[in-house]
Amino acid sequence: MARTIRIGTRDSELALWQANTVQKNLEELGYKTHLIPVKSTGDIILDKPLYELGITGIFTKTLDIAMLHGDIDIAVHSMKDVPTILPKGIVEAAILKRANVNDILAHKGLDFLENKGTIATGSLRRKAQWLHKYPTHTVVDLRGNVNTRMQKLTDSDWNGAIFAAAGLERINLKPDNYVDLDWMIPAPAQGAMLVVAKEEDEYCREALSNLNDKPSEICVHIEREFLRELEGGCTAPIGALAKINTDSIHFTGALFSLDGNDKIEVHKEIKISDVENLGKICAQEILSNGGRELMKEIKAEIG
């Protein structure tokens, strides 16, 4: 007998867009679905930087609990928000075709770039890379969903704020004044949507297997393996990007100090057939080149 698949999602506009996309795809395949929006801790507590909250997977934890309690069947996430190790009993069921991986700068004019300026972001990775390139600038914390953050930029005296391009494009919020930050290494799995299900739920896992995009899956798994090996979680300035070029994969990964002064980077290009453990190998290279000491410093500074 056909079940109704209950889709759990955060209740922000972007999260609902992502969940609606999964719902539409499943219903086009003939499945019955029902959306269940849930507010996460990361959406409620907006007065502290994410790393100070001390919870890995702050945007996914509420949905994980709802799934394990049987209140929802599947959950839709921005994959870059998902911890590299999923809770016991929950598995990846589909990675949708990846969107734009880049970060962008929404700005009020670019005259400030070569002088002093103030940029807003809630991401340690973005902050470290911005300060690495523009050491004379000030970076302030910015929290909230993309709509809230965009409004805060408008209402402030900041020169600009950094966003994931994919999120703004998905809900038509990309401003007229923006610059692609193609020099900034994105977060592991940025631009990718992940759907998770319970390991024991064969019905939902089979349904979602139809939505999985294999090239996207290969790339984000390399990036997340790199992140996991560095033990970054959500709290270290780590960037990673894997790209498929015909029959080869090009990988770039980097670890930064919190102030952006130090950068340890790795580049690799290998055949797709040799992709196993690529993320781990690249992370070990970073760790051997000073990354182990840098990670200790980062953990000590964050506390």
C-alpha positions as CSV (number, residue, x, y, z in Angstrom):
1,M,0.0,0.0,0.0
2,A,1.3,3.5,-0.9
3,R,2.5,5.6,2.0
4,T,2.5,9.3,2.3
5,I,6.1,10.4,2.7
6,R,6.4,13.1,5.4
7,I,9.1,15.6,4.5
8,G,10.8,17.5,7.4
9,T,12.3,20.9,6.7
10,R,13.4,24.0,8.4
11,D,10.8,26.8,8.0
12,S,13.0,29.5,6.4
13,E,12.1,30.5,2.8
14,L,15.2,28.8,1.4
15,A,14.7,25.6,3.3
16,L,11.1,25.4,2.2
17,W,12.2,26.0,-1.4
18,Q,14.5,23.0,-1.1
19,A,11.8,20.8,0.5
20,N,9.3,21.9,-2.1
21,T,11.7,20.9,-4.8
22,V,12.1,17.4,-3.4
23,Q,8.3,17.2,-2.9
24,K,7.7,18.1,-6.5
25,N,10.2,15.6,-7.8
26,L,8.8,12.8,-5.7
27,E,5.2,13.6,-6.7
28,E,6.2,13.6,-10.4
29,L,7.3,10.0,-9.8
30,G,3.9,9.2,-8.3
31,Y,4.7,9.3,-4.6
32,K,2.3,10.9,-2.1
33,T,4.0,13.5,0.2
34,H,3.3,15.9,3.0
35,L,5.6,18.8,4.2
36,I,6.3,19.3,7.9
37,P,8.2,22.6,8.7
38,V,10.3,22.6,11.9
39,K,12.2,25.5,13.5
40,S,15.8,24.6,14.4
41,T,18.0,25.9,17.2
42,G,20.2,27.6,14.7
43,D,17.2,29.7,13.5
44,I,16.0,30.6,17.0
45,I,19.3,31.7,18.7
46,L,20.6,34.5,16.5
47,D,22.6,36.5,19.0
48,K,25.7,34.2,19.1
49,P,28.1,33.1,16.4
50,L,27.4,29.5,15.4
51,Y,30.7,28.2,16.7
52,E,29.9,29.5,20.2
53,L,26.7,27.4,20.4
54,G,28.8,24.3,20.7
55,I,26.5,22.1,18.6
56,T,27.7,20.3,15.5
57,G,24.9,20.2,13.0
58,I,22.9,22.9,14.7
59,F,20.6,23.3,11.7
60,T,20.0,19.5,11.3
61,K,19.7,18.3,14.9
62,T,16.0,19.2,15.4
63,L,15.1,17.3,12.2
64,D,17.3,14.3,13.2
65,I,15.4,14.0,16.4
66,A,12.0,14.4,14.7
67,M,13.0,11.6,12.3
68,L,14.2,9.2,15.0
69,H,11.0,9.9,17.0
70,G,8.9,8.9,13.9
71,D,7.4,12.4,13.4
72,I,8.9,12.7,9.8
73,D,10.1,10.2,7.3
74,I,12.8,12.2,5.4
75,A,14.6,15.5,5.9
76,V,15.9,18.0,3.3
77,H,19.1,19.9,4.1
78,S,21.7,22.3,2.6
79,M,24.4,19.7,2.6
80,K,27.1,22.1,3.8
81,D,25.2,22.3,7.1
82,V,25.2,18.6,7.7
83,P,27.8,17.0,10.0
84,T,30.2,14.6,8.3
85,I,29.0,11.8,10.5
86,L,25.2,11.2,10.6
87,P,23.3,10.1,13.7
88,K,23.0,6.3,14.1
89,G,20.1,5.0,12.1
90,I,20.0,8.0,9.6
91,V,21.6,7.7,6.1
92,E,22.1,9.7,3.0
93,A,19.3,8.9,0.6
94,A,19.8,11.4,-2.2
95,I,22.1,14.2,-3.3
96,L,20.4,16.4,-5.8
97,K,22.2,17.9,-8.8
98,R,24.5,20.6,-7.4
99,A,23.8,24.3,-8.0
100,N,26.3,27.2,-8.0
101,V,29.1,26.5,-5.6
102,N,30.5,30.0,-5.3
103,D,30.2,32.7,-2.6
104,I,29.2,36.2,-3.6
105,L,29.7,39.6,-2.1
106,A,26.5,41.7,-1.9
107,H,27.8,45.3,-1.6
108,K,27.0,49.0,-1.6
109,G,29.8,50.0,-3.9
110,L,33.4,48.7,-4.2
111,D,35.4,51.8,-3.5
112,F,36.3,50.4,-0.1
113,L,38.1,47.3,-1.3
114,E,41.6,48.7,-1.4
115,N,41.2,50.8,1.8
116,K,39.3,50.1,5.1
117,G,35.9,48.4,5.0
118,T,33.5,46.3,7.0
119,I,32.2,43.0,5.8
120,A,29.6,40.8,7.5
121,T,29.5,37.0,7.6
122,G,28.7,34.3,10.2
123,S,31.2,31.9,8.6
124,L,34.7,31.4,10.0
125,R,35.7,30.1,6.5
126,R,34.5,33.2,4.7
127,K,35.9,35.5,7.4
128,A,39.4,33.9,7.3
129,Q,39.6,34.0,3.5
130,W,38.4,37.6,3.3
131,L,41.0,38.7,5.9
132,H,43.6,36.7,4.0
133,K,42.9,38.8,0.9
134,Y,42.0,42.1,2.6
135,P,43.9,42.2,5.9
136,T,43.0,45.9,6.6
137,H,39.2,45.2,6.7
138,T,37.0,44.4,9.6
139,V,34.7,41.4,9.6
140,V,31.5,41.4,11.8
141,D,29.2,38.5,12.6
142,L,26.0,38.1,10.7
143,R,23.3,35.6,11.6
144,G,19.8,34.6,10.5
145,N,18.3,33.1,7.4
146,V,19.2,34.7,4.0
147,N,16.3,37.1,4.0
148,T,17.1,38.3,7.5
149,R,20.8,38.7,6.6
150,M,20.1,40.6,3.4
151,Q,17.8,43.0,5.4
152,K,20.5,43.5,8.1
153,L,23.0,44.5,5.3
154,T,20.5,47.0,4.0
155,D,19.9,48.5,7.4
156,S,23.6,48.7,8.4
157,D,26.6,50.8,7.6
158,W,28.5,47.8,6.4
159,N,30.2,47.8,3.0
160,G,29.0,44.4,2.1
161,A,28.1,40.8,3.2
162,I,29.0,37.4,1.9
163,F,26.4,34.8,0.9
164,A,26.3,31.5,-0.9
165,A,25.2,32.2,-4.4
166,A,23.0,29.1,-4.6
167,G,20.8,30.2,-1.7
168,L,20.1,33.6,-3.1
169,E,19.5,32.3,-6.6
170,R,17.1,29.7,-5.4
171,I,14.7,32.3,-3.9
172,N,15.4,35.1,-6.4
173,L,17.1,37.2,-3.7
174,K,20.4,37.9,-5.6
175,P,20.9,41.7,-5.5
176,D,21.8,43.9,-8.4
177,N,25.1,44.9,-6.6
178,Y,27.1,41.7,-6.2
179,V,30.5,40.3,-7.1
180,D,31.3,36.6,-7.7
181,L,34.0,35.6,-5.2
182,D,35.5,33.0,-7.5
183,W,38.8,33.2,-5.6
184,M,37.1,32.1,-2.3
185,I,37.2,28.3,-1.8
186,P,33.6,27.2,-0.9
187,A,32.5,25.2,2.0
188,P,32.5,21.4,1.5
189,A,29.3,20.4,-0.3
190,Q,28.2,24.1,-0.9
191,G,25.4,24.3,-3.4
192,A,24.3,20.7,-2.8
193,M,21.0,19.5,-1.3
194,L,20.9,16.3,0.8
195,V,17.9,14.2,1.6
196,V,18.3,11.8,4.5
197,A,16.1,8.9,5.6
198,K,16.1,6.2,8.3
199,E,18.4,3.3,7.4
200,E,15.6,0.8,8.0
201,D,13.0,2.7,5.7
202,E,13.4,0.9,2.4
203,Y,10.3,2.5,0.9
204,C,11.7,6.1,1.3
205,R,15.3,5.1,0.4
206,E,14.1,3.5,-2.8
207,A,11.9,6.5,-3.7
208,L,14.8,9.0,-3.1
209,S,17.3,6.9,-5.1
210,N,15.5,8.3,-8.2
211,L,16.6,11.8,-7.2
212,N,20.3,11.1,-6.7
213,D,22.8,12.8,-9.0
214,K,26.0,10.7,-9.2
215,P,28.5,13.3,-10.3
216,S,27.4,15.6,-7.5
217,E,27.6,12.7,-5.0
218,I,31.2,11.9,-6.0
219,C,32.4,15.5,-5.6
220,V,30.7,16.3,-2.3
221,H,31.8,13.0,-0.8
222,I,35.5,13.9,-1.6
223,E,35.0,17.3,0.0
224,R,33.3,16.0,3.1
225,E,35.9,13.2,3.5
226,F,38.5,16.0,3.5
227,L,36.6,17.9,6.1
228,R,36.1,14.9,8.3
229,E,39.8,14.0,8.2
230,L,40.7,17.5,9.3
231,E,38.2,17.3,12.1
232,G,36.7,20.6,11.1
233,G,33.1,20.1,11.8
234,C,31.4,23.5,11.6
235,T,34.1,25.4,13.5
236,A,37.3,25.6,11.5
237,P,38.0,27.8,8.4
238,I,38.1,24.9,5.9
239,G,37.3,25.2,2.2
240,A,37.1,22.3,-0.3
241,L,36.0,21.9,-3.9
242,A,36.1,18.9,-6.2
243,K,35.2,19.3,-9.9
244,I,34.8,16.6,-12.6
245,N,36.6,17.3,-15.9
246,T,35.5,14.6,-18.3
247,D,37.4,11.5,-16.9
248,S,39.4,13.3,-14.2
249,I,38.7,15.1,-10.9
250,H,40.4,18.3,-9.8
251,F,40.4,19.0,-6.0
252,T,41.3,22.1,-4.1
253,G,41.3,22.2,-0.4
254,A,42.6,24.7,2.2
255,L,42.8,25.3,6.0
256,F,43.1,28.9,7.3
257,S,44.0,30.4,10.6
258,L,41.1,32.3,12.2
259,D,42.7,35.7,11.5
260,G,43.4,34.7,7.9
261,N,47.1,35.2,8.2
262,D,48.0,31.5,7.6
263,K,46.8,29.4,4.7
264,I,47.7,25.8,3.9
265,E,46.4,24.6,0.5
266,V,46.4,21.5,-1.5
267,H,45.7,20.8,-5.2
268,K,45.3,17.4,-6.8
269,E,44.1,16.1,-10.2
270,I,43.5,12.4,-10.7
271,K,41.5,10.0,-12.8
272,I,37.9,9.4,-11.6
273,S,38.8,5.7,-11.3
274,D,41.4,6.5,-8.6
275,V,39.1,8.7,-6.5
276,E,39.0,6.4,-3.4
277,N,40.3,8.2,-0.3
278,L,41.2,11.3,-2.3
279,G,39.7,13.6,0.4
280,K,41.6,11.8,3.1
281,I,44.9,11.9,1.3
282,C,44.6,15.6,0.6
283,A,43.7,16.3,4.3
284,Q,46.7,14.3,5.5
285,E,48.9,16.4,3.2
286,I,47.5,19.6,4.9
287,L,48.0,18.1,8.3
288,S,51.6,17.2,7.5
289,N,52.3,20.7,6.2
290,G,51.5,22.4,9.5
291,G,47.8,21.8,9.6
292,R,47.9,19.6,12.7
293,E,49.4,22.5,14.7
294,L,47.1,25.0,13.1
295,M,44.0,22.9,14.0
296,K,45.2,22.8,17.6
297,E,45.5,26.6,17.7
298,I,42.0,27.0,16.2
299,K,40.4,24.7,18.7
300,A,42.3,26.5,21.6
301,E,41.1,29.9,20.3
302,I,37.5,28.9,19.9
303,G,37.5,27.1,23.2
